[in-house]
């Protein structure tokens, strides 16, 4: 398992320090949003016309004896959007959801059987727009894990965990290129254990790491 960089050793196992780091990094949010919208960090700037559809995901840090792990899913192959891709638990914000955090927790319970009472919300990351017309609000939470994940087969093909130490190591953040709509696009990837983490999920992870590294 990867060890965290020395400058992040204090936040490695401490949810309260993670919360403080996210709070202190709030001034960076707007700067990151502008960078994303320019496409400079691999974010695809072509979007469908009209207002984005609001969504929320849980960037969940699972408490384990050897350090926290990110909770991730592989989406079911038959889904309309992002089928078969690695994703955080999440989905559309419904009118009955009081806020993005409530939506993320509701979706996590539906998708992987995570009780909301097992999650301590630590903060939020900058919103992330996708080419499929969603504006995703990432919600960071510290998870006391249940005995086992219970994936919903209608939405989730697989549930797995990625070590936070692996995520914090910038050497694991890679860039790839491909043609889309006649233009060459660059995007972030995090190859992990035979899985290809890319797209919005990789972009949100990169933002999360930038915020943790940032100093005012």
Secondary structure, DSSP 4 states (H G I P E B T S, - for coil): -PPPPGGGGGGSS-HHHHHHHHHHGGGHHHHHHHHHHHTTTS------SSPPEEEEEEEEEE--TT--EEEEEEE-TT-SSSTT-EE-SEEEPPTT-SSHHHHHHHHHHHHH---GGGEEEEEE---EE-TTSEEEEEEEEEE---SS----TTTEEEEEEEEHHHHH-GGG-EEEEEEETTEEEEEEEEEETTEEEEHHHHHHHHHHHHHHH---
